[in-house]
Amino acid sequence: MALYLVTGGAGFIGSNIVHELLARGERVRVMDNFSTGRRSNLSDVLKDIELFPGDLRDLNACYCAVRGVDYVLHQGAIPSVQRSVDDPATTNDANITGTLNILIAARGTQVKRLVYASSSAIYGDSPSLPKREDLPPNPKSPYAVSKLAAEYYCRTFTEIYGLETVSLRYFNVFGPRQDPASHYAAVIPLFIKAMLAGRQPVIYGDGLQSRDFTYVANNVQANLLAATADGVAGEVFNIACGQRYNLLELVAALNDILGTDIEPTFAPPRPGDVTHSLADISRAQDRLGYSVAVDFRTGLEKTVEWYRRVEEH
């Protein structure tokens, strides 16, 4: 059994990774400062993991967290475009300094590879679709800048220090344990929460902006593949479904699943948001052995079912 460190392991994606690693019989250590992650995401597995309450901005804490670890799955970040617009300094510290610290701590140890959770936000609003990994980056928000800078740090640590890293560019991940209560919550949990309560979801813009919505199980699979795939150190991969849906289509799909007929309301577009996002996932398929395990509609049904269950308890 390998020992995996999951930074941000109490967060949405991180906690889903933790549960899958445990299901596979691996040993898991979680590092989280609980600024956006929640202990409740791990409440059913606390006895099965090493929980390390620590902040990525603390280099000494990072050294302690990586001790004895085989693989680092680095999910820890402040994951919000809008929060980065409101508070770019804190986003910079967590996402860039935090990543640099975990890289420094892992350098020269027994860590076999670090997998970094990057973002499709680095592509910005370039008109080219689908987004290929060799497309020139064009970040539109402090969050996107932070993710791109951290990618470059990962690649540089592979090239200079020999620490194997792989960066995964996530596209609009959704699924169980995603927090709908935050002021900076993502669109799918916000829409589900509103529509379960019979309220109109709010669309910023005309609703024609499209996203390559990706159910979280696909990202979990990609992390585990990237940790052990041969010959991919220093590389970057898109992780998505390779299909896009606009926000009006999202509302229609949720109405269909919920058996409702709720119209959205509209508000002005928000700064930093991109218009269209669609991934070319062929490189991940070819090099990592990645495949789309759960499609958009199935993932949406699973997510609605999870939120309904949570609301009942």
C-alpha positions as CSV (number, residue, x, y, z in Angstrom):
1,M,0.0,0.0,0.0
2,A,1.3,3.4,-1.0
3,L,0.9,6.5,1.3
4,Y,-0.9,9.3,-0.5
5,L,-1.0,12.9,0.8
6,V,-4.1,14.7,-0.4
7,T,-3.8,18.5,0.2
8,G,-7.2,20.1,0.5
9,G,-8.5,16.7,1.3
10,A,-11.4,18.0,3.3
11,G,-12.6,20.0,0.2
12,F,-15.0,19.0,-2.5
13,I,-12.7,17.2,-5.0
14,G,-10.1,16.3,-2.3
15,S,-12.6,14.4,-0.2
16,N,-13.9,12.5,-3.2
17,I,-10.3,11.4,-3.9
18,V,-9.8,10.4,-0.3
19,H,-12.8,8.2,-0.3
20,E,-11.7,6.5,-3.6
21,L,-8.2,5.9,-2.3
22,L,-9.5,4.2,0.8
23,A,-11.9,2.1,-1.3
24,R,-8.8,0.9,-3.2
25,G,-7.0,0.0,0.0
26,E,-4.4,2.8,0.0
27,R,-3.1,4.7,3.0
28,V,-4.2,8.4,3.1
29,R,-2.9,11.5,4.8
30,V,-5.0,14.6,4.5
31,M,-3.6,18.2,4.9
32,D,-6.2,20.9,5.2
33,N,-6.6,24.2,7.0
34,F,-10.4,24.0,6.8
35,S,-10.7,27.5,5.3
36,T,-13.0,26.1,2.5
37,G,-12.8,22.4,3.3
38,R,-15.2,20.8,5.8
39,R,-14.6,18.1,8.4
40,S,-18.1,16.8,7.6
41,N,-16.7,15.7,4.2
42,L,-14.5,13.2,6.0
43,S,-16.7,12.4,9.0
44,D,-17.2,8.8,7.9
45,V,-13.5,8.1,7.3
46,L,-11.7,10.0,10.1
47,K,-10.7,6.7,11.7
48,D,-9.2,5.5,8.5
49,I,-6.9,8.5,7.6
50,E,-4.1,10.5,9.0
51,L,-5.6,14.0,9.4
52,F,-3.0,16.8,9.4
53,P,-4.5,20.2,10.1
54,G,-2.1,22.5,8.4
55,D,-1.8,25.5,6.1
56,L,0.1,25.2,2.7
57,R,1.4,28.7,3.3
58,D,3.4,27.3,6.3
59,L,6.5,25.7,4.8
60,N,7.3,23.8,8.0
61,A,3.8,22.3,8.0
62,C,4.4,21.2,4.4
63,Y,7.7,19.5,5.4
64,C,5.8,17.6,8.1
65,A,2.9,16.6,5.8
66,V,5.1,15.1,3.1
67,R,7.2,13.0,5.5
68,G,7.1,9.3,4.4
69,V,4.7,10.0,1.5
70,D,4.8,8.2,-1.8
71,Y,2.4,10.4,-3.8
72,V,1.1,14.0,-3.4
73,L,-2.3,14.8,-4.9
74,H,-2.2,18.6,-4.5
75,Q,-5.8,19.9,-4.5
76,G,-5.4,22.5,-1.8
77,A,-6.3,26.0,-3.1
78,I,-8.8,28.9,-3.0
79,P,-10.9,27.7,-5.9
80,S,-12.9,30.7,-6.9
81,V,-12.6,33.2,-9.8
82,Q,-14.9,35.6,-8.0
83,R,-13.1,35.4,-4.7
84,S,-9.8,36.0,-6.5
85,V,-11.3,39.2,-8.0
86,D,-12.4,40.4,-4.6
87,D,-9.2,39.3,-2.8
88,P,-6.3,38.6,-5.2
89,A,-3.6,38.7,-2.5
90,T,-5.1,35.8,-0.5
91,T,-5.6,33.8,-3.7
92,N,-2.0,34.4,-4.6
93,D,-0.7,33.3,-1.2
94,A,-2.7,30.1,-1.1
95,N,-2.5,29.1,-4.7
96,I,1.1,30.1,-5.7
97,T,3.0,30.3,-2.4
98,G,1.1,27.2,-1.1
99,T,2.1,25.2,-4.2
100,L,5.7,26.4,-4.1
101,N,5.9,25.3,-0.5
102,I,4.6,21.8,-1.1
103,L,7.0,21.5,-4.1
104,I,9.9,22.6,-1.9
105,A,8.9,20.1,0.8
106,A,8.6,17.2,-1.6
107,R,11.8,18.0,-3.5
108,G,14.6,15.6,-2.6
109,T,12.4,13.2,-0.7
110,Q,11.0,9.7,-1.5
111,V,7.9,11.3,-3.1
112,K,7.5,9.5,-6.5
113,R,5.2,12.2,-8.1
114,L,3.1,15.2,-7.3
115,V,-0.2,15.7,-9.2
116,Y,-1.3,19.3,-9.3
117,A,-4.9,20.4,-9.7
118,S,-4.8,23.2,-12.3
119,S,-7.7,24.8,-14.1
120,S,-9.2,25.4,-17.6
121,A,-9.4,29.1,-16.4
122,I,-5.8,29.5,-17.7
123,Y,-7.1,29.4,-21.3
124,G,-9.3,32.5,-20.7
125,D,-11.6,33.6,-23.5
126,S,-9.6,32.6,-26.5
127,P,-12.0,31.8,-29.4
128,S,-10.4,28.4,-30.2
129,L,-12.6,25.4,-29.3
130,P,-11.9,22.8,-28.1
131,K,-9.1,23.9,-25.8
132,R,-5.9,22.0,-26.5
133,E,-3.1,21.9,-24.0
134,D,-0.7,23.7,-26.4
135,L,-3.1,26.7,-26.8
136,P,-1.4,29.9,-25.5
137,P,-2.7,30.7,-22.0
138,N,-4.8,33.9,-21.6
139,P,-5.8,34.2,-18.0
140,K,-8.6,36.6,-17.2
141,S,-8.7,36.6,-13.4
142,P,-6.2,36.5,-10.5
143,Y,-7.4,32.9,-9.9
144,A,-6.4,31.9,-13.5
145,V,-3.0,33.6,-13.1
146,S,-2.4,31.8,-9.9
147,K,-3.1,28.4,-11.4
148,L,-0.9,29.1,-14.4
149,A,2.0,30.3,-12.3
150,A,1.7,27.1,-10.1
151,E,1.7,25.0,-13.3
152,Y,5.0,26.6,-14.3
153,Y,6.5,26.0,-10.9
154,C,5.5,22.3,-11.2
155,R,7.1,21.9,-14.6
156,T,10.2,23.8,-13.4
157,F,10.7,21.6,-10.4
158,T,10.5,18.6,-12.7
159,E,13.1,20.0,-15.1
160,I,15.5,21.4,-12.5
161,Y,15.2,19.2,-9.4
162,G,13.9,16.0,-10.9
163,L,10.7,16.0,-8.9
164,E,8.1,14.3,-11.1
165,T,4.9,16.5,-11.4
166,V,1.8,16.2,-13.6
167,S,-0.7,19.1,-13.9
168,L,-4.4,18.4,-14.6
169,R,-6.5,21.2,-16.0
170,Y,-10.0,20.7,-14.5
171,F,-13.1,21.9,-16.4
172,N,-16.1,22.9,-14.2
173,V,-16.2,20.0,-11.8
174,F,-19.4,19.2,-10.1
175,G,-20.8,16.5,-7.8
176,P,-21.4,15.3,-4.2
177,R,-19.8,17.4,-1.4
178,Q,-19.7,20.6,-3.4
179,D,-20.8,23.4,-1.1
180,P,-23.8,25.4,-2.3
181,A,-23.9,27.6,0.8
182,S,-20.7,29.6,0.1
183,H,-20.9,33.2,-1.3
184,Y,-18.6,31.9,-4.0
185,A,-20.4,28.6,-4.8
186,A,-20.2,27.1,-8.3
187,V,-23.1,27.2,-10.7
188,I,-24.5,23.6,-10.4
189,P,-24.8,23.4,-6.6
190,L,-26.3,26.9,-6.6
191,F,-28.9,26.0,-9.2
192,I,-29.7,22.7,-7.6
193,K,-30.1,24.3,-4.1
194,A,-32.4,27.1,-5.6
195,M,-34.5,24.8,-7.7
196,L,-35.0,22.2,-4.9
197,A,-36.4,25.1,-2.8
198,G,-38.6,26.1,-5.7
199,R,-36.6,29.3,-6.3
200,Q,-35.4,30.7,-9.7
201,P,-31.7,30.2,-10.3
202,V,-29.8,33.3,-11.2
203,I,-27.9,33.4,-14.5
204,Y,-25.2,36.1,-14.9
205,G,-25.3,37.0,-18.6
206,D,-27.6,35.7,-21.3
207,G,-27.4,32.0,-20.4
208,L,-25.7,31.1,-23.6
209,Q,-22.2,30.8,-22.0
210,S,-21.2,27.2,-22.2
211,R,-19.1,24.9,-20.0
212,D,-17.6,21.4,-20.2
213,F,-19.2,20.3,-17.0
214,T,-17.3,17.3,-15.5
215,Y,-18.6,14.9,-12.8
216,V,-16.1,14.6,-10.0
217,A,-15.6,10.9,-10.4
218,N,-13.8,11.6,-13.7
219,N,-11.3,13.9,-11.9
220,V,-10.7,11.4,-9.2
221,Q,-9.9,8.8,-11.8
222,A,-7.6,11.2,-13.6
223,N,-5.6,11.9,-10.4
224,L,-5.0,8.3,-9.7
225,L,-3.9,7.6,-13.3
226,A,-1.6,10.7,-13.4
227,A,0.1,9.5,-10.2
228,T,1.4,6.3,-11.8
229,A,1.3,6.7,-15.6
230,D,4.7,6.2,-17.3
231,G,6.6,8.9,-19.1
232,V,4.4,11.9,-18.3
233,A,6.5,13.8,-15.8
234,G,6.3,17.6,-16.3
235,E,3.3,17.4,-18.6
236,V,-0.2,19.0,-18.5
237,F,-3.5,17.4,-19.3
238,N,-7.1,18.6,-19.8
239,I,-9.6,16.6,-17.7
240,A,-13.2,17.0,-18.8
241,C,-15.9,15.2,-20.8
242,G,-15.3,16.8,-24.2
243,Q,-18.8,18.1,-24.5
244,R,-20.3,21.5,-23.6
245,Y,-23.7,22.7,-22.3
246,N,-24.9,26.2,-21.9
247,L,-26.6,27.5,-18.7
248,L,-30.1,27.5,-20.3
249,E,-29.6,23.8,-21.1
250,L,-28.4,23.2,-17.6
251,V,-31.6,24.7,-16.2
252,A,-33.7,22.6,-18.6
253,A,-31.9,19.4,-17.6
254,L,-32.4,20.1,-13.9
255,N,-36.1,20.9,-14.5
256,D,-36.3,17.5,-16.3
257,I,-34.6,15.6,-13.4
258,L,-36.5,17.4,-10.7
259,G,-39.9,17.4,-12.4
260,T,-40.2,21.1,-12.2
261,D,-40.8,24.0,-14.6
262,I,-38.7,26.9,-13.1
263,E,-37.5,29.8,-15.3
264,P,-34.2,31.4,-14.5
265,T,-33.7,35.0,-13.7
266,F,-30.9,37.1,-15.3
267,A,-28.3,39.4,-13.9
268,P,-25.3,41.3,-15.5
269,P,-22.2,39.2,-16.4
270,R,-19.5,39.0,-13.8
271,P,-15.9,40.1,-14.3
272,G,-13.4,37.3,-14.9
273,D,-16.0,34.8,-16.2
274,V,-15.2,33.2,-19.6
275,T,-17.8,32.8,-22.3
276,H,-17.2,29.3,-23.6
277,S,-15.2,26.3,-22.4
278,L,-14.7,22.9,-24.1
279,A,-11.8,20.5,-23.7
280,D,-9.9,18.4,-26.1
281,I,-9.3,15.3,-23.9
282,S,-7.4,13.2,-26.5
283,R,-4.0,13.7,-24.8
284,A,-5.3,12.5,-21.4
285,Q,-6.9,9.5,-23.2
286,D,-3.8,8.6,-25.1
287,R,-1.1,9.3,-22.4
288,L,-2.9,8.6,-19.1
289,G,-5.5,6.0,-20.2
290,Y,-8.2,8.5,-19.1
291,S,-11.8,7.9,-20.1
292,V,-15.1,9.6,-19.2
293,A,-16.5,7.2,-16.6
294,V,-19.6,9.3,-15.8
295,D,-21.3,11.5,-18.5
296,F,-22.9,14.9,-17.8
297,R,-26.6,13.8,-17.5
298,T,-25.7,10.8,-15.3
299,G,-23.5,12.9,-13.1
300,L,-26.3,15.5,-12.8
301,E,-28.7,12.9,-11.7
302,K,-26.3,11.5,-9.1
303,T,-25.6,15.0,-7.8
304,V,-29.3,15.9,-7.5
305,E,-29.8,12.6,-5.6
306,W,-27.0,13.4,-3.2
307,Y,-28.3,17.0,-2.5
308,R,-31.8,15.6,-1.9
309,R,-30.4,13.1,0.6
310,V,-28.5,15.8,2.4
311,E,-31.5,18.0,2.6
312,E,-33.5,15.2,4.2
313,H,-31.1,14.8,7.1
